[in-house]
Amino acid sequence: MRTISGLHLATAAMNFHLSTIQVAEQLAIQYVLDEEQWLKVVQEIQKIRLGAKTLALRIRSEFPLNARNENDRIVFLDWLEKTTRLAASHEFGDNPVEFESSVQLPARF
């Protein structure tokens, strides 16, 4: 059984200069994934990116665009610190994506 760690997937998914498909194709080459495995990686990357987008939108919605004083900035930065600390410390586990090891690289890669 071959695996891709959740942390490796998450790290790769955070490269927003590449599309989900491009990230998945790089991982497919690195791990020699077949089409079914590649689709599973695409789905995992989409989930990871959705979580990142949700957090980014939440941060942007909390950012005080009309902050006119230092107190407003401090309140936002305190909220941001608490929110990101909670996200970073949450015990998600590192559930790897597992693949059978007897697969061939698809021709499209």
MOPAC internal coordinates of N, CA, C and O (Angstrom, degrees):
PM7 1SCF
backbone

  N    0.0000 0     0.00 0     0.00 0    0    0    0
  C    1.4558 1     0.00 0     0.00 0    1    0    0
  C    1.5245 1   109.01 1     0.00 0    2    1    0
  O    1.2310 1   120.06 1   -54.31 1    3    2    1
  N    1.2861 1   117.50 1   125.69 1    3    2    1
  C    1.4546 1   123.30 1   177.18 1    5    3    2
  C    1.5234 1   108.05 1  -103.50 1    6    5    3
  O    1.2310 1   120.23 1   -33.47 1    7    6    5
  N    1.3413 1   117.16 1   146.53 1    7    6    5
  C    1.4600 1   120.41 1  -178.39 1    9    7    6
  C    1.5218 1   111.52 1  -133.71 1   10    9    7
  O    1.2310 1   121.51 1   -24.52 1   11   10    9
  N    1.3131 1   114.72 1   155.48 1   11   10    9
  C    1.4609 1   123.04 1   168.38 1   13   11   10
  C    1.5262 1   104.47 1  -116.39 1   14   13   11
  O    1.2310 1   120.19 1   -56.96 1   15   14   13
  N    1.3079 1   117.25 1   123.04 1   15   14   13
  C    1.4595 1   119.02 1  -177.41 1   17   15   14
  C    1.5326 1   110.19 1   -67.34 1   18   17   15
  O    1.2310 1   121.41 1   -29.36 1   19   18   17
  N    1.3165 1   114.90 1   150.64 1   19   18   17
  C    1.4620 1   120.13 1   176.67 1   21   19   18
  C    1.5119 1   111.43 1   -60.04 1   22   21   19
  O    1.2310 1   120.65 1   143.06 1   23   22   21
  N    1.3411 1   116.37 1   -36.94 1   23   22   21
  C    1.4618 1   120.61 1   178.64 1   25   23   22
  C    1.5258 1   110.84 1   -64.73 1   26   25   23
  O    1.2310 1   120.31 1   139.23 1   27   26   25
  N    1.3411 1   117.01 1   -40.77 1   27   26   25
  C    1.4681 1   120.36 1   178.36 1   29   27   26
  C    1.5308 1   110.09 1   -64.01 1   30   29   27
  O    1.2310 1   120.56 1   135.95 1   31   30   29
  N    1.3248 1   116.54 1   -44.05 1   31   30   29
  C    1.4668 1   120.06 1   177.13 1   33   31   30
  C    1.5206 1   111.26 1   -60.32 1   34   33   31
  O    1.2310 1   120.71 1   133.57 1   35   34   33
  N    1.3360 1   116.25 1   -46.43 1   35   34   33
  C    1.4672 1   120.66 1  -178.42 1   37   35   34
  C    1.5217 1   111.05 1   -63.01 1   38   37   35
  O    1.2310 1   120.67 1   137.58 1   39   38   37
  N    1.3233 1   116.32 1   -42.42 1   39   38   37
  C    1.4631 1   120.06 1   179.13 1   41   39   38
  C    1.5273 1   110.64 1   -62.65 1   42   41   39
  O    1.2310 1   120.58 1   134.87 1   43   42   41
  N    1.3070 1   116.50 1   -45.13 1   43   42   41
  C    1.4690 1   120.49 1   178.85 1   45   43   42
  C    1.5313 1   110.78 1   -63.95 1   46   45   43
  O    1.2310 1   120.41 1   140.27 1   47   46   45
  N    1.3270 1   116.81 1   -39.73 1   47   46   45
  C    1.4674 1   121.55 1  -177.73 1   49   47   46
  C    1.5262 1   112.43 1   -65.75 1   50   49   47
  O    1.2310 1   120.23 1   155.32 1   51   50   49
  N    1.3413 1   117.17 1   -24.68 1   51   50   49
  C    1.4616 1   120.46 1  -178.10 1   53   51   50
  C    1.5248 1   113.12 1   -78.88 1   54   53   51
  O    1.2310 1   119.74 1   179.26 1   55   54   53
  N    1.3201 1   118.10 1    -0.74 1   55   54   53
  C    1.4561 1   120.79 1   173.95 1   57   55   54
  C    1.5262 1   107.69 1   -82.40 1   58   57   55
  O    1.2310 1   121.13 1   -92.28 1   59   58   57
  N    1.3267 1   115.45 1    87.72 1   59   58   57
  C    1.4636 1   120.88 1  -174.88 1   61   59   58
  C    1.5292 1   113.06 1   -77.36 1   62   61   59
  O    1.2310 1   120.35 1   179.67 1   63   62   61
  N    1.3286 1   116.94 1    -0.33 1   63   62   61
  C    1.4604 1   119.88 1   174.17 1   65   63   62
  C    1.5222 1   111.00 1   -79.52 1   66   65   63
  O    1.2310 1   120.77 1   166.32 1   67   66   65
  N    1.3356 1   116.14 1   -13.68 1   67   66   65
  C    1.4588 1   121.61 1   177.47 1   69   67   66
  C    1.5195 1   109.45 1  -111.74 1   70   69   67
  O    1.2310 1   120.80 1   -30.94 1   71   70   69
  N    1.3209 1   116.07 1   149.06 1   71   70   69
  C    1.4607 1   120.13 1   175.34 1   73   71   70
  C    1.5259 1   109.14 1   -73.66 1   74   73   71
  O    1.2310 1   120.93 1   -14.86 1   75   74   73
  N    1.3188 1   115.82 1   165.14 1   75   74   73
  C    1.4573 1   121.02 1   176.43 1   77   75   74
  C    1.5236 1   110.29 1   -56.56 1   78   77   75
  O    1.2310 1   120.41 1   137.78 1   79   78   77
  N    1.3124 1   116.83 1   -42.22 1   79   78   77
  C    1.4639 1   122.11 1  -179.56 1   81   79   78
  C    1.5277 1   110.09 1   -63.30 1   82   81   79
  O    1.2310 1   120.03 1   136.85 1   83   82   81
  N    1.3237 1   117.54 1   -43.15 1   83   82   81
  C    1.4606 1   120.41 1  -179.71 1   85   83   82
  C    1.5335 1   111.20 1   -63.99 1   86   85   83
  O    1.2310 1   120.53 1   137.48 1   87   86   85
  N    1.3306 1   116.59 1   -42.52 1   87   86   85
  C    1.4706 1   120.30 1   178.19 1   89   87   86
  C    1.5249 1   109.51 1   -62.25 1   90   89   87
  O    1.2310 1   120.54 1   134.23 1   91   90   89
  N    1.3336 1   116.58 1   -45.77 1   91   90   89
  C    1.4630 1   120.98 1  -179.62 1   93   91   90
  C    1.5252 1   110.92 1   -62.91 1   94   93   91
  O    1.2310 1   119.69 1   141.60 1   95   94   93
  N    1.3177 1   118.19 1   -38.40 1   95   94   93
  C    1.4648 1   120.96 1   179.17 1   97   95   94
  C    1.5271 1   111.07 1   -66.17 1   98   97   95
  O    1.2310 1   120.24 1   140.61 1   99   98   97
  N    1.3359 1   117.14 1   -39.39 1   99   98   97
  C    1.4667 1   119.58 1   176.56 1  101   99   98
  C    1.5302 1   110.52 1   -61.75 1  102  101   99
  O    1.2310 1   120.77 1   135.87 1  103  102  101
  N    1.3364 1   116.14 1   -44.13 1  103  102  101
  C    1.4605 1   119.98 1   178.88 1  105  103  102
  C    1.5317 1   111.27 1   -66.38 1  106  105  103
  O    1.2310 1   120.72 1   143.81 1  107  106  105
  N    1.3303 1   116.22 1   -36.19 1  107  106  105
  C    1.4676 1   120.10 1   178.73 1  109  107  106
  C    1.5220 1   111.20 1   -63.07 1  110  109  107
  O    1.2310 1   120.41 1   140.72 1  111  110  109
  N    1.3026 1   116.81 1   -39.28 1  111  110  109
  C    1.4661 1   120.76 1   177.70 1  113  111  110
  C    1.5257 1   110.04 1   -68.74 1  114  113  111
  O    1.2310 1   120.87 1   134.26 1  115  114  113
  N    1.3210 1   115.94 1   -45.74 1  115  114  113
  C    1.4610 1   120.72 1  -178.11 1  117  115  114
  C    1.5318 1   112.04 1   -62.88 1  118  117  115
  O    1.2310 1   120.44 1   139.36 1  119  118  117
  N    1.3399 1   116.76 1   -40.64 1  119  118  117
  C    1.4604 1   121.04 1  -175.88 1  121  119  118
  C    1.5258 1   113.85 1  -103.44 1  122  121  119
  O    1.2310 1   119.95 1  -176.72 1  123  122  121
  N    1.3321 1   117.70 1     3.28 1  123  122  121
  C    1.4667 1   123.34 1   179.49 1  125  123  122
  C    1.5349 1   109.94 1    52.29 1  126  125  123
  O    1.2310 1   121.40 1  -115.00 1  127  126  125
  N    1.3198 1   114.92 1    65.00 1  127  126  125
  C    1.4640 1   121.54 1  -177.59 1  129  127  126
  C    1.5184 1   111.52 1   -94.26 1  130  129  127
  O    1.2310 1   120.76 1   -33.00 1  131  130  129
  N    1.3357 1   116.15 1   147.00 1  131  130  129
  C    1.4565 1   120.08 1   172.64 1  133  131  130
  C    1.5371 1   108.64 1   -86.87 1  134  133  131
  O    1.2310 1   120.84 1    -0.07 1  135  134  133
  N    1.3070 1   116.00 1   179.93 1  135  134  133
  C    1.4692 1   121.02 1  -174.78 1  137  135  134
  C    1.5338 1   112.18 1   -59.77 1  138  137  135
  O    1.2310 1   120.03 1   135.79 1  139  138  137
  N    1.3167 1   117.55 1   -44.21 1  139  138  137
  C    1.4667 1   121.15 1  -179.58 1  141  139  138
  C    1.5291 1   111.15 1   -63.66 1  142  141  139
  O    1.2310 1   120.53 1   137.27 1  143  142  141
  N    1.2981 1   116.58 1   -42.73 1  143  142  141
  C    1.4647 1   121.26 1   178.46 1  145  143  142
  C    1.5206 1   110.83 1   -66.56 1  146  145  143
  O    1.2310 1   120.96 1   139.28 1  147  146  145
  N    1.3236 1   115.77 1   -40.72 1  147  146  145
  C    1.4590 1   121.24 1   177.54 1  149  147  146
  C    1.5269 1   110.39 1   -59.32 1  150  149  147
  O    1.2310 1   120.37 1   136.60 1  151  150  149
  N    1.3338 1   116.89 1   -43.40 1  151  150  149
  C    1.4670 1   120.14 1   178.61 1  153  151  150
  C    1.5256 1   111.44 1   -63.37 1  154  153  151
  O    1.2310 1   120.29 1   142.84 1  155  154  153
  N    1.3109 1   117.04 1   -37.16 1  155  154  153
  C    1.4659 1   120.89 1   176.82 1  157  155  154
  C    1.5312 1   110.66 1   -63.45 1  158  157  155
  O    1.2310 1   120.30 1   138.89 1  159  158  157
  N    1.3244 1   117.03 1   -41.11 1  159  158  157
  C    1.4634 1   121.95 1   177.42 1  161  159  158
  C    1.5283 1   110.10 1   -64.07 1  162  161  159
  O    1.2310 1   120.24 1   136.95 1  163  162  161
  N    1.3254 1   117.14 1   -43.05 1  163  162  161
  C    1.4716 1   120.78 1   177.66 1  165  163  162
  C    1.5264 1   109.86 1   -57.51 1  166  165  163
  O    1.2310 1   120.21 1   133.91 1  167  166  165
  N    1.3188 1   117.21 1   -46.09 1  167  166  165
  C    1.4710 1   121.07 1   179.87 1  169  167  166
  C    1.5243 1   111.34 1   -62.51 1  170  169  167
  O    1.2310 1   120.02 1   138.23 1  171  170  169
  N    1.3159 1   117.57 1   -41.77 1  171  170  169
  C    1.4702 1   120.93 1   179.34 1  173  171  170
  C    1.5268 1   110.57 1   -64.75 1  174  173  171
  O    1.2310 1   120.45 1   137.60 1  175  174  173
  N    1.3220 1   116.74 1   -42.40 1  175  174  173
  C    1.4690 1   120.36 1   179.10 1  177  175  174
  C    1.5247 1   109.85 1   -64.07 1  178  177  175
  O    1.2310 1   120.19 1   139.25 1  179  178  177
  N    1.3342 1   117.24 1   -40.75 1  179  178  177
  C    1.4642 1   120.30 1   177.75 1  181  179  178
  C    1.5288 1   111.08 1   -60.30 1  182  181  179
  O    1.2310 1   120.00 1   138.85 1  183  182  181
  N    1.3272 1   117.61 1   -41.15 1  183  182  181
  C    1.4674 1   121.36 1   178.44 1  185  183  182
  C    1.5286 1   111.01 1   -64.26 1  186  185  183
  O    1.2310 1   121.01 1   134.95 1  187  186  185
  N    1.3291 1   115.68 1   -45.05 1  187  186  185
  C    1.4647 1   120.34 1  -179.91 1  189  187  186
  C    1.5226 1   110.19 1   -61.43 1  190  189  187
  O    1.2310 1   120.79 1   134.97 1  191  190  189
  N    1.3285 1   116.10 1   -45.03 1  191  190  189
  C    1.4641 1   119.78 1  -178.89 1  193  191  190
  C    1.5229 1   111.79 1   -68.21 1  194  193  191
  O    1.2310 1   119.95 1   147.80 1  195  194  193
  N    1.3181 1   117.70 1   -32.20 1  195  194  193
  C    1.4584 1   120.12 1   175.89 1  197  195  194
  C    1.5269 1   110.06 1   -64.21 1  198  197  195
  O    1.2310 1   120.41 1   137.71 1  199  198  197
  N    1.3249 1   116.82 1   -42.29 1  199  198  197
  C    1.4643 1   120.41 1   176.39 1  201  199  198
  C    1.5205 1   111.64 1   -61.60 1  202  201  199
  O    1.2310 1   120.23 1   136.80 1  203  202  201
  N    1.3277 1   117.17 1   -43.20 1  203  202  201
  C    1.4625 1   121.36 1   178.79 1  205  203  202
  C    1.5280 1   110.59 1   -64.13 1  206  205  203
  O    1.2310 1   120.59 1   138.82 1  207  206  205
  N    1.3258 1   116.47 1   -41.18 1  207  206  205
  C    1.4655 1   120.70 1   178.98 1  209  207  206
  C    1.5212 1   110.49 1   -64.04 1  210  209  207
  O    1.2310 1   120.38 1   137.97 1  211  210  209
  N    1.3192 1   116.88 1   -42.03 1  211  210  209
  C    1.4604 1   121.17 1   179.46 1  213  211  210
  C    1.5167 1   110.63 1   -60.75 1  214  213  211
  O    1.2310 1   120.44 1   134.32 1  215  214  213
  N    1.3327 1   116.76 1   -45.68 1  215  214  213
  C    1.4625 1   120.18 1   178.51 1  217  215  214
  C    1.5195 1   110.79 1   -64.56 1  218  217  215
  O    1.2310 1   119.73 1   137.20 1  219  218  217
  N    1.3267 1   118.12 1   -42.80 1  219  218  217
  C    1.4645 1   121.19 1   179.34 1  221  219  218
  C    1.5271 1   111.32 1   -61.72 1  222  221  219
  O    1.2310 1   120.30 1   136.74 1  223  222  221
  N    1.3317 1   117.03 1   -43.26 1  223  222  221
  C    1.4621 1   120.29 1   178.59 1  225  223  222
  C    1.5263 1   111.46 1   -64.95 1  226  225  223
  O    1.2310 1   120.72 1   142.11 1  227  226  225
  N    1.3251 1   116.23 1   -37.89 1  227  226  225
  C    1.4705 1   119.91 1   178.29 1  229  227  226
  C    1.5234 1   110.42 1   -65.11 1  230  229  227
  O    1.2310 1   120.13 1   137.08 1  231  230  229
  N    1.3194 1   117.36 1   -42.92 1  231  230  229
  C    1.4691 1   121.48 1   177.51 1  233  231  230
  C    1.5215 1   109.87 1   -61.61 1  234  233  231
  O    1.2310 1   120.66 1   133.72 1  235  234  233
  N    1.3138 1   116.35 1   -46.28 1  235  234  233
  C    1.4741 1   119.67 1  -179.57 1  237  235  234
  C    1.5145 1   111.85 1   -63.66 1  238  237  235
  O    1.2310 1   120.29 1   144.11 1  239  238  237
  N    1.3334 1   117.05 1   -35.89 1  239  238  237
  C    1.4667 1   119.29 1   179.94 1  241  239  238
  C    1.5289 1   111.66 1   -70.97 1  242  241  239
  O    1.2310 1   120.28 1   153.19 1  243  242  241
  N    1.3223 1   117.08 1   -26.81 1  243  242  241
  C    1.4591 1   121.26 1   178.93 1  245  243  242
  C    1.5249 1   112.84 1   -85.58 1  246  245  243
  O    1.2310 1   120.48 1   162.10 1  247  246  245
  N    1.3302 1   116.69 1   -17.90 1  247  246  245
  C    1.4627 1   119.60 1  -176.86 1  249  247  246
  C    1.5254 1   109.85 1   -68.48 1  250  249  247
  O    1.2310 1   120.38 1   -55.70 1  251  250  249
  N    1.3079 1   116.87 1   124.30 1  251  250  249
  C    1.4770 1   120.02 1  -177.10 1  253  251  250
  C    1.5294 1   111.60 1   -79.80 1  254  253  251
  O    1.2310 1   120.61 1   -86.69 1  255  254  253
  N    1.3163 1   116.45 1    93.31 1  255  254  253
  C    1.4639 1   120.25 1  -179.19 1  257  255  254
  C    1.5228 1   111.62 1   -62.45 1  258  257  255
  O    1.2310 1   121.07 1   152.36 1  259  258  257
  N    1.3143 1   115.56 1   -27.64 1  259  258  257
  C    1.4605 1   119.19 1   179.70 1  261  259  258
  C    1.5305 1   111.55 1   -99.94 1  262  261  259
  O    1.2310 1   120.12 1  -157.44 1  263  262  261
  N    1.3165 1   117.38 1    22.56 1  263  262  261
  C    1.4679 1   121.16 1   179.69 1  265  263  262
  C    1.5206 1   108.85 1   -61.94 1  266  265  263
  O    1.2310 1   121.66 1   -62.67 1  267  266  265
  N    1.3006 1   114.42 1   117.33 1  267  266  265
  C    1.4609 1   119.10 1  -176.16 1  269  267  266
  C    1.5205 1   112.61 1  -110.78 1  270  269  267
  O    1.2310 1   121.41 1   175.14 1  271  270  269
  N    1.3175 1   114.91 1    -4.86 1  271  270  269
  C    1.4556 1   116.66 1  -179.52 1  273  271  270
  C    1.5183 1   110.64 1  -141.78 1  274  273  271
  O    1.2310 1   121.65 1   -13.18 1  275  274  273
  N    1.3037 1   114.45 1   166.82 1  275  274  273
  C    1.4607 1   120.87 1  -177.43 1  277  275  274
  C    1.5185 1   111.94 1   -63.91 1  278  277  275
  O    1.2310 1   119.59 1   147.76 1  279  278  277
  N    1.3202 1   118.39 1   -32.24 1  279  278  277
  C    1.4630 1   121.66 1  -179.48 1  281  279  278
  C    1.5337 1   111.16 1   -62.68 1  282  281  279
  O    1.2310 1   119.97 1   138.18 1  283  282  281
  N    1.3510 1   117.66 1   -41.82 1  283  282  281
  C    1.4727 1   120.55 1   177.58 1  285  283  282
  C    1.5335 1   111.00 1   -61.25 1  286  285  283
  O    1.2310 1   120.95 1   139.15 1  287  286  285
  N    1.3243 1   115.79 1   -40.85 1  287  286  285
  C    1.4679 1   119.91 1   178.59 1  289  287  286
  C    1.5253 1   111.05 1   -65.81 1  290  289  287
  O    1.2310 1   120.65 1   138.84 1  291  290  289
  N    1.3130 1   116.36 1   -41.16 1  291  290  289
  C    1.4700 1   120.78 1   179.55 1  293  291  290
  C    1.5185 1   110.72 1   -64.20 1  294  293  291
  O    1.2310 1   120.20 1   137.40 1  295  294  293
  N    1.3339 1   117.22 1   -42.60 1  295  294  293
  C    1.4668 1   120.65 1   178.68 1  297  295  294
  C    1.5254 1   109.83 1   -60.69 1  298  297  295
  O    1.2310 1   120.08 1   135.50 1  299  298  297
  N    1.3377 1   117.46 1   -44.50 1  299  298  297
  C    1.4570 1   120.36 1   178.88 1  301  299  298
  C    1.5202 1   111.43 1   -64.29 1  302  301  299
  O    1.2310 1   119.98 1   133.21 1  303  302  301
  N    1.3190 1   117.64 1   -46.79 1  303  302  301
  C    1.4618 1   120.20 1  -178.74 1  305  303  302
  C    1.5217 1   111.61 1   -64.18 1  306  305  303
  O    1.2310 1   119.84 1   144.69 1  307  306  305
  N    1.3223 1   117.91 1   -35.31 1  307  306  305
  C    1.4672 1   120.44 1   175.08 1  309  307  306
  C    1.5278 1   110.38 1   -63.87 1  310  309  307
  O    1.2310 1   120.60 1   135.03 1  311  310  309
  N    1.3383 1   116.47 1   -44.97 1  311  310  309
  C    1.4693 1   120.49 1   177.89 1  313  311  310
  C    1.5281 1   110.12 1   -60.83 1  314  313  311
  O    1.2310 1   120.68 1   134.61 1  315  314  313
  N    1.3416 1   116.30 1   -45.39 1  315  314  313
  C    1.4575 1   121.07 1  -178.63 1  317  315  314
  C    1.5288 1   110.91 1   -62.05 1  318  317  315
  O    1.2310 1   120.26 1   136.33 1  319  318  317
  N    1.3087 1   117.11 1   -43.67 1  319  318  317
  C    1.4582 1   121.07 1   179.81 1  321  319  318
  C    1.5214 1   110.81 1   -62.27 1  322  321  319
  O    1.2310 1   119.92 1   134.70 1  323  322  321
  N    1.3175 1   117.77 1   -45.30 1  323  322  321
  C    1.4700 1   121.28 1   180.00 1  325  323  322
  C    1.5252 1   111.07 1   -64.84 1  326  325  323
  O    1.2310 1   120.32 1   136.21 1  327  326  325
  N    1.3110 1   117.00 1   -43.79 1  327  326  325
  C    1.4651 1   121.75 1  -177.71 1  329  327  326
  C    1.5282 1   111.44 1   -65.53 1  330  329  327
  O    1.2310 1   120.36 1   132.63 1  331  330  329
  N    1.3260 1   116.91 1   -47.37 1  331  330  329
  C    1.4604 1   119.53 1  -178.45 1  333  331  330
  C    1.5283 1   111.61 1   -71.78 1  334  333  331
  O    1.2310 1   120.04 1   146.89 1  335  334  333
  N    1.3330 1   117.53 1   -33.11 1  335  334  333
  C    1.4664 1   120.21 1   176.33 1  337  335  334
  C    1.5308 1   109.68 1   -63.84 1  338  337  335
  O    1.2310 1   120.70 1   137.03 1  339  338  337
  N    1.3327 1   116.28 1   -42.97 1  339  338  337
  C    1.4601 1   120.60 1   178.39 1  341  339  338
  C    1.5275 1   111.01 1   -61.73 1  342  341  339
  O    1.2310 1   120.64 1   134.41 1  343  342  341
  N    1.3258 1   116.38 1   -45.59 1  343  342  341
  C    1.4679 1   120.27 1   179.77 1  345  343  342
  C    1.5268 1   111.13 1   -63.23 1  346  345  343
  O    1.2310 1   120.38 1   139.25 1  347  346  345
  N    1.3195 1   116.87 1   -40.75 1  347  346  345
  C    1.4641 1   120.79 1  -177.73 1  349  347  346
  C    1.5208 1   112.53 1   -73.32 1  350  349  347
  O    1.2310 1   120.23 1   153.66 1  351  350  349
  N    1.3170 1   117.17 1   -26.34 1  351  350  349
  C    1.4593 1   119.07 1  -176.33 1  353  351  350
  C    1.5219 1   113.42 1   -97.26 1  354  353  351
  O    1.2310 1   120.08 1   171.58 1  355  354  353
  N    1.3111 1   117.45 1    -8.42 1  355  354  353
  C    1.4564 1   120.95 1  -178.85 1  357  355  354
  C    1.5186 1   109.25 1   -62.31 1  358  357  355
  O    1.2310 1   120.45 1   -43.32 1  359  358  357
  N    1.2942 1   116.74 1   136.68 1  359  358  357
  C    1.4649 1   120.90 1  -178.78 1  361  359  358
  C    1.5236 1   109.85 1   -85.43 1  362  361  359
  O    1.2310 1   121.16 1   -92.64 1  363  362  361
  N    1.3190 1   115.38 1    87.36 1  363  362  361
  C    1.4483 1   121.13 1   179.57 1  365  363  362
  C    1.5142 1   111.18 1   -81.06 1  366  365  363
  O    1.2310 1   120.72 1   157.09 1  367  366  365
  N    1.3075 1   116.24 1   -22.91 1  367  366  365
  C    1.4546 1   119.60 1  -171.20 1  369  367  366
  C    1.5141 1   108.08 1    77.94 1  370  369  367
  O    1.2310 1   120.91 1   -11.86 1  371  370  369
  N    1.2767 1   115.86 1   168.14 1  371  370  369
  C    1.4547 1   119.72 1   177.14 1  373  371  370
  C    1.5119 1   107.42 1  -120.23 1  374  373  371
  O    1.2310 1   121.56 1  -106.69 1  375  374  373
  N    1.3248 1   114.61 1    73.31 1  375  374  373
  C    1.4566 1   120.06 1  -178.63 1  377  375  374
  C    1.5246 1   109.04 1   -73.46 1  378  377  375
  O    1.2310 1   120.42 1   -70.39 1  379  378  377
  N    1.3261 1   116.80 1   109.61 1  379  378  377
  C    1.4581 1   119.37 1  -178.67 1  381  379  378
  C    1.5209 1   111.62 1   -73.97 1  382  381  379
  O    1.2310 1   121.29 1   -24.20 1  383  382  381
  N    1.3156 1   115.13 1   155.80 1  383  382  381
  C    1.4540 1   121.61 1   171.49 1  385  383  382
  C    1.5129 1   105.29 1   -90.83 1  386  385  383
  O    1.2310 1   120.44 1   -58.20 1  387  386  385
  N    1.3263 1   116.76 1   121.80 1  387  386  385
  C    1.4586 1   120.98 1  -174.42 1  389  387  386
  C    1.5295 1   111.46 1  -102.01 1  390  389  387
  O    1.2310 1   121.45 1   -35.12 1  391  390  389
  N    1.3365 1   114.82 1   144.88 1  391  390  389
  C    1.4474 1   121.82 1   179.42 1  393  391  390
  C    1.5197 1   109.34 1  -136.27 1  394  393  391
  O    1.2310 1   120.79 1   -33.28 1  395  394  393
  N    1.3184 1   116.10 1   146.72 1  395  394  393
  C    1.4560 1   120.65 1   172.32 1  397  395  394
  C    1.5194 1   107.41 1   -64.29 1  398  397  395
  O    1.2310 1   120.06 1   -32.48 1  399  398  397
  N    1.3042 1   117.50 1   147.52 1  399  398  397
  C    1.4656 1   120.47 1  -173.65 1  401  399  398
  C    1.5268 1   114.08 1   -89.43 1  402  401  399
  O    1.2310 1   118.62 1   172.84 1  403  402  401
  N    1.3079 1   120.23 1    -7.16 1  403  402  401
  C    1.4614 1   121.15 1  -176.80 1  405  403  402
  C    1.5209 1   111.23 1  -101.65 1  406  405  403
  O    1.2310 1   120.51 1  -117.46 1  407  406  405
  N    1.3328 1   116.64 1    62.54 1  407  406  405
  C    1.4634 1   121.06 1  -179.39 1  409  407  406
  C    1.5250 1   109.53 1  -121.17 1  410  409  407
  O    1.2310 1   121.08 1   -22.89 1  411  410  409
  N    1.3109 1   115.53 1   157.11 1  411  410  409
  C    1.4531 1   122.11 1   176.73 1  413  411  410
  C    1.5247 1   109.32 1  -110.54 1  414  413  411
  O    1.2310 1   120.86 1   -29.23 1  415  414  413
  N    1.3008 1   115.96 1   150.77 1  415  414  413
  C    1.4553 1   122.28 1   177.65 1  417  415  414
  C    1.5242 1   109.31 1   -68.10 1  418  417  415
  O    1.2310 1   119.84 1   -53.09 1  419  418  417
  N    1.3476 1   117.90 1   126.91 1  419  418  417
  C    1.4605 1   119.45 1   178.21 1  421  419  418
  C    1.5320 1   111.43 1   -64.35 1  422  421  419
  O    1.2310 1   120.26 1   -26.11 1  423  422  421
  N    1.3084 1   117.12 1   153.89 1  423  422  421
  C    1.4630 1   122.32 1  -176.53 1  425  423  422
  C    1.5278 1   111.75 1   -62.54 1  426  425  423
  O    1.2310 1   119.25 1   150.10 1  427  426  425
  N    1.3246 1   119.03 1   -29.90 1  427  426  425
  C    1.4610 1   121.06 1  -175.34 1  429  427  426
  C    1.5193 1   113.13 1   -71.19 1  430  429  427
  O    1.2310 1   119.71 1   166.95 1  431  430  429
  N    1.3215 1   118.16 1   -13.05 1  431  430  429
  C    1.4687 1   120.52 1   179.77 1  433  431  430
  C    1.4967 1   106.83 1   -94.01 1  434  433  431
  O    1.2310 1   120.10 1   180.00 1  435  434  433

